Amino acid sequence: MAAHIIPHFQNDAGHDVIEIGVTEFMCVGANPPFDHPHVYLDMGDEGEKVCGYCSTLYRYNPALKAEQSLPAGCLYIERAA
């Protein structure tokens, strides 16, 4: 299974805000089977973006690596079928 080129993030815990280390990413909502359509989001110059499906506010944090999030554990990892 290939790694995602663009990081994918999920919000199983229902956080209001998730800080991430990238400005371009995919939001999947929650982990399957509770996910929503996987949507590409680009923060642009604003440094934050709200997902139109799950209303999670993503905020850019330059101190984080591409696969990191605050709170931790929000990186979506695709499970083998």
C-alpha positions, 0 to 999 in steps of 0.5 A, a space after each residue: 500500500 502506498 503512502 499518501 502524498 498529501 496527508 489525510 487527517 481524521 477527527 474521530 474524537 470530535 476536536 473543535 480545532 486540529 493543528 497540523 504541519 501542512 497547508 494542503 491536506 485531505 479531511 476524511 471526517 472520522 475513520 471508516 465507516 463513519 467517514 465523509 467524502 475525502 476532500 482536499 483542503 488548501 488553507 492558502 494564506 489564511 493559515 486555517 480552514 474549516 472542513 465543509 463536511 464535518 466543520 473541523 477547524 484545521 490550523 497550520 502550525 509550522 512547528 509540526 511535521 507533515 504527519 503530526 497533529 495537535 492533539 496527536 493521533 489525527 493522521 488518517 492511516 488507511 487500513 488493509 481490507 
